[in-house]
Amino acid sequence: MLDKAWFRVLVAAILVSLLIFLLAKIDFIFDPLWSTIGAVAVPFIGAGILYYVTRPLMYFLEKYKVPRLLAILAVYLVLILIGYIITQFIAPIAQQQFSRLIDNLPKMMESVQQFIVYWQNNQSVLPAQISEAIKPENIMNNVEKYSESVTTALINFLSYLVSFVFALVLVPFFLFFLLKDGEKLVPFIRQYLNKRVGDSFARLAQSVDHTLQAFIQGQLLVSFFVGVLLLIGYLIIRLDYALTLALFAMLTNVIPFIGPFLAVIPAMLVALFQDPIMAVWIAVIMLIAQQIEGNLISPNVMGKALSIHPLTIITLILAAGSIAGFLGILFAIPVYSVVKTIIHHLYQEWMASREKKITDID
């Protein structure tokens, strides 16, 4: 029975389950570890994203015999220049538009209440429970009821925001050492492995690096181009708060698949209050931008490096969102891509070793 494949798989599954059970019982050992990882995660992830964004520029400069330290200095100067342009030219306009949008929210809410009252007085389709729940006075009562929990959540958010800002201060230091010594990690680990395992590990590291590069660079470039396309479209139809809405779309497009749907919601609401016919133009602009992105930008930027089916993306986002919330949605696709790359590499190594054994027997 020990030679049966199904028996070995069953034993392995039992051992893995037992290991998970034991690890759950000694969480007092791992809690400090997870806290430490959580403290380092923000600057490390931020520096990692900037590393994949700025590494091509560093390699480009090194190609023309620029020393690495000078190339890193040039990278930092470019980042500072971009930050200066954003803070001096883009941020003031976006802040002004955002302030105007906040100032107009009461009028929008009043219009929504008037629409609800009008709709309630001229319809008899909804059940009585729903009609009662959406009355303006009941909505305000619910807002007051949950205001205390919202205040507590806001305080917690502010404390997390302070920690997040402090962690961002460490990003430039992490980025410097990633750019300077990032290529030394694989050789450092490889020297402790035998030649066969070391070569396999080097190939795996190269595949994972290629996957992360394709996702990070591709997703950021796609989001940037979509934001620019939407900004051009919003300016053409003279939509209010065009820059703010385009920046919001640029940020939400970082989330695969559901990002474009989130991006269109505030633009559609603003269009409805400005001029209802503009909602149609918003839909047309979003459709054109997505067609350009899906058929021209993404294939040339990302290529087929990830090759993930849309149904798989939806399933991953739903599952990760229910388990880890927004962070799960944000990191589900890159984590899946890396795991998929590792499994594919291990399968190829197993097939190669199997073919080698068959060849040796022959």
Sequence and secondary structure as in RCSB ss.txt:
>XXXX:A:sequence
MLDKAWFRVLVAAILVSLLIFLLAKIDFIFDPLWSTIGAVAVPFIGAGILYYVTRPLMYFLEKYKVPRLLAILAV
YLVLILIGYIITQFIAPIAQQQFSRLIDNLPKMMESVQQFIVYWQNNQSVLPAQISEAIKPENIMNNVEKYSESV
TTALINFLSYLVSFVFALVLVPFFLFFLLKDGEKLVPFIRQYLNKRVGDSFARLAQSVDHTLQAFIQGQLLVSFF
VGVLLLIGYLIIRLDYALTLALFAMLTNVIPFIGPFLAVIPAMLVALFQDPIMAVWIAVIMLIAQQIEGNLISPN
VMGKALSIHPLTIITLILAAGSIAGFLGILFAIPVYSVVKTIIHHLYQEWMASREKKITDID
>XXXX:A:secstr
 TT HHHHHHHHHHHHHHHHHHHHHTHHHHHHHHHHHHHHHHHHHHHHHHHHHHHHHHHHHHHTT  HHHHHHHH
HHHHHHHHHHIIIIIHHHHHHHHHHHHHHHHHHHHHHHHHHHHHHHT   S HHHHHHTSHHHHHHHHHHTHHHH
HHHHHHHHHHHHHHHHHHHTHHHHHHHHHHHGGGHHHHHHTTS HHHHHHHHHHHHHHHHHHHHHHHHHHHHHHH
HHHHHHHHHHHTT TTHHHHHHHHHHHTTSTTTHHHHHHHHHHHHHHHH HHHHHHHHHHHHHHHHHIIIIIHHH
HTTTSS   HHHHHHHHHHHHHHHHHHHHHHHHHHHHHHHHHHHHHHHHHHHHHHHHHHHH 
